[in-house]
């Protein structure tokens, strides 16, 4: 158990996605990953699909603030947050990705000096980052199999920031409708109008625009308001 390895108030995960693979190369859902032992208070895990996890203790003050802000129904036990998610992207994509998060979603994005890596920060209680790292010969990671396409759900810092982001995304023609969720619960809808976004508290994006009219990277986003039904930080959300 994680609580046996780490006698701390809370843990966080740094998560690196593996490249997309064909269905034939994927293991079954009951396949087992591998884990090293805990060394220097860090547990490194490689999942059955090649995803890499680095599990370590949160700073006590950050763990306390995270717990105080609230959590999903059912609790989080020892594991409190995902601190970073790292995605490998094609060469030349980082600058366009940075511009997308800053200009469309209104997030803080930072490029390294060589413009080959982009850090996007979501500043709610504990700092969480999406990291996009350019690598040679790397295809777009979006899986061709609809049933296995991964996505990220992110919350903007206020309801007004959410509405402003929807307005910018709509004007830029970036809204995405995922047919898998059409007709389902409103909180998982793909909003197409401002009225729908207000009701659902979320909208979807998929293609991050790049140069020459081609996507720089493809990653489905569920962009949410802190008023969304699934917002875990209830104490923080009540002030937004």
N, C-alpha and C positions, 0 to 999 in steps of 0.2 A: 504494500500500500504506500502511496505517496506520503501519507502522514507518518509512516514508520521511517521513511528515508529522510524526511525534512520536518523536524519538530519546530515549525515556524507558524506564525499567525496566518500567513497567506503566501501563495505561490503564483508565479506568472509564467507564461510560455512565449518563447520566440519561435516562430513557425516559418519554415521555408518550403514553398511548394515545389514539387518535382515537375519536370517537363511533362507535357501531355504525351500519352502513349496510345497505341491502338488497343482496341478491345481485346485482341488476342494476347497482348502482352500484359494485361491487367490480371492481378490475382483475384480470387473470389473474396467476397465480403468477410468470410470467416478466416482469411489468411492472417498469420501472425507477423507482426513487425519484430524488431530487435531493439534491445536497450543495453547500453553500457551500465556499469555500476555508477553510483553517485560519487563523483570525484570533485573535490573543492566545492562542495555544495551545489553542483550542477549535474543534472541527469540529462543525458543525450539519448534521444530515441529516434530511430528510423522506422517509419511506418511501412506497411506492406506495399504501398504504391510509390515508395521512395521519398515521401515527404519527411522532412527533418524537423525535430522538435528539440528545443533546449529549455529545460525546466529548471527554474531557480527561485530562490526566495525573494520576495519583494522587500524593500526597505520597510521597517516597522511602521513609520509614519504614513507611508503610501498605502500599506495594507489596511491600516486603521481608517484612513479616509475613504478607501474603496468600499470597505464593509459598511461604513456609516451611510454611504450614499444610496445603498439598496442593492438588490440583486434580483435575478429571475425567480419566478415562483419555484419553490422546491429547494432553493438555496444553492450555494456554490461549494460548500464544504471547504476543503483546503485550497482548491484551485480558484483564484479570484479573477484572473484576466489573461488576455492574450496581449502581450506588450508590443510585439512586432510581427508583421507578416511580410516576407520577402519574396518577390516574384522576379524571375529572370525575364528580360524583355529584349527585343531585337535592337541591334545597333541603330543609333539615331533616334530612339523613341523617347528618351528621358526628358528632353527639353519640352516636347509636345505634351507629355504626361504632366509635367510640372505646371504648364500653362493651363491645362484643363482643370486641375484641382483648384488653382488659384482663381481663374477667371470665370469658371462655371459654378463650382461648388463653394467657392469662397473660403477654401481651406488654406492653411499655412503650408507652403511647399518650398523645399530648398534643394537646389542642385549642388553637387560637388563642383570643384574648380574645373574639372575636365568635362563637365556636363554629361557624365556617363552613369550617374546614379541620382535618384530623386527620393527624398524623404518627405512624406506627407504626414503631418501631425494632426491628431484629433485630441484636443485639449479638454477632456472632461475628467476631472478629479485626478486620475492617473494618466500620464501621457501615453498614448498609443500611436504607433506609426505603421503606415504602409510604406514599404521600401521597394523601389523598382530599380533593378540593376541590369545594365546592358551587358550582354555577353555575345561572343562571336558565334555565328551559325545557329542562333536560337530562333525557332519558329514562334509564331504567336501561340500562347499556351492554351487558348480556348479549345476545349475538347470538341471533337466533331460529333460525339454521341450526345444527343440532347439530354438523356437521362443522367449523364455523368458530368454535366457542365457545372462547375463550381461558381460561386458568387460571393460577394461580400455585402454585409448589411452595415451601414454606417449611419450614425446620428449626428445631425448638425446641432450647433450649440444653442439655438433658440428656434421657436416656431417661425419667427420672422425671417431668420436666416434660411430656413427650409423653404419658405414661400418665395424668397428672392432667388434661391438656387433653381427652383422649379421654373420660374419665369425666364431665367437666362437659358436653361436647358431647352425649354419649349421654343424660344425664339431662335436658338441655334439648330433646331431640328434634331436634337439628340435623344428625345424620349424614346423608350423602348417598351413594347408590349410583349410580355412573355405569355404565349398562348396556354402554357401549362396551368396558369393561375386565373385564367378568365372564368368568371362565374363562381369563383370561390369566395372565401371570407374577404370582406372589404379591406381589412388591414394588410392583406397580401396582394392587393390589386396593382395593376400597372396603370397609374393615373395618366389620363390624356388631356384633362382640363384642370384649371385651377380649382374649380369646385370639387372635382374628384380628389385632387391632392389634399384639399382641406378635410374632406371626409375620411380618406384613408390614412392620412398622415405619412404617406410614402409615395415615391415614384421610382421608376426604373430607368437606368441608363445601361448601355452595353459598349458601344464603340467609342473609344477615346480618339478624337480627331487628330490627324497628323498632317504632314505636308502632302501636297499634290492631290488632295481629296481622298487619300487613303487613310484607314485607321492606323494610328501609331501602335495601339494595343487594344485587345478586346477582353473585357472583363465585366460581367454583369454586376451592376450595383443596385442594391435596394437602398435608396437614400431616404432617411426617415427624420421626422420631427421628434423632439423629446416628448410630444404629446401622443406619440404612437402607443398603441395598446401594449406592445412588447418592450417598451423602454424600461431597462432594468434598474436604473438609478432613480428610484421614485422620489427620494428626498430631494435630489438635485432637480429633477424634472418639475417638482411642484413650484419651483421658483421661476420657471421659464415660460 
